[in-house]
């Protein structure tokens, strides 16, 4: 089969389209003919060597959607021909609170979705929501699941609450906005791009501010009247500003740190006097993935797709993602069907 292989580190330009052995499903596994896959920031970090426990060569790609075209022993033949989306990880484990020691994201060290075929456990394939295109279906898994756990499991966002989603534009932040809006929250966003702030309003945001402006916190306080929940994947110098916005009993959920660690420490007195909570969050369990897909289907939420590239143009696609100009997900199409 054709696959995109990373043989060495140094950036997306080292990825190579090549021919590798087509995987064969083992007991309890299915082989999916991939129609589409999607990019994540993780893929960029791996090519740059900024991800733990990198093993080369590897086939990246955590998001995939396609058709079950072969099954292994102990798998119901009724799955053959089904259109599916793939749970984007392995070995969450039995405890819903946190993943097992062997938990890993799909695509390095295990084969990822930047290929024509992939074998995964039968329990990791879920029916593709019929109203979604192949491109939209591939956009949903990792970003949708990561944001779902942050918004629903960890933050427990309730109707009527005011939510801040930082760094709007990335796949996780865009999904977080969509989930929170459908849960009945009033959602505000931050971005360094006026165009992304406008796109967020079109997706249901009540407003937004440019975090590059020195008084962004005061602007947001005036717009929102205070924040109940912050969903943050950015960190960096602006993180300290969230504490002046949080209402009593507010929650901050952190799922990433693209801008690095905060430049200042926590305001401890504000934290304990306001009974605030800070929680970390990443990915999610298969049960959360199933719940996310049910919610998406019930509310007919369409993932935001920024651009679609052919699989052969994966280097250009990752460079586009690396430039952080996207709004939503960047998708690869494996076939011309």
JOBEL-V735537 format. One line per field, one symbol per residue. ss: DSSP state (H for helix, E for strand, C for the rest). psi: psi as a letter, one per 40 degrees, with the letter a starting at -180 (. if undefined). A space follows every 10 residues. Layout:
BEGIN
ss: ???
psi: ???
END
This chain:
BEGIN
ss: CEEEEECCCC CHHHEEEEEC CCCCCCCCEE EEEEEEEECC HHHHHHHCCC CCCCCCCECC CCEEEEEEEE ECCCCCHHHC CCEEEECCEE CCCCCCCCCC CCCEECCCCC CCCCECEEEE EHHHEEECCC CCCHHHHHHH HHHHHHHHHH HHHHCCCCCC CEEEECCCCC HHHHHHHHHH HHCCCEEEEE ECCHHHHHHH HHCCCCEEEE CCCCCHHHHH HHHHCCEEEE EECCCHHHHH HHHHCEEEEE EEEECCCCCC CCCCCCCHHH HHHCCCEEEE CCCCCHHHHH HHHHHHHHCC CCCCEEEEEE HHHHHHHHHH HHCCCCCCEE EEECCCC
psi: iiihhhdiie ideeihhihi hhihhaheii hhhhdiiiii dddddddeff iifhhiiiha hehiiahhei iiifhheedh eihiihhfii fdaehediii dehiihghdi haegidiihi ideehihhhd eiiddddded cddddddddd dddddfhihe ihhhhifidi dddddddddd ddeeihhiii iehddddddd ddeeieiiih eehdfddddd ddddeihdhh hhedbadedd dddedhihei hhhheigdea iieiiigddd dddefihhii iiaiiddddd ddddddddef hhihhdihii defddddddd ddefeihaih iihdie.
END
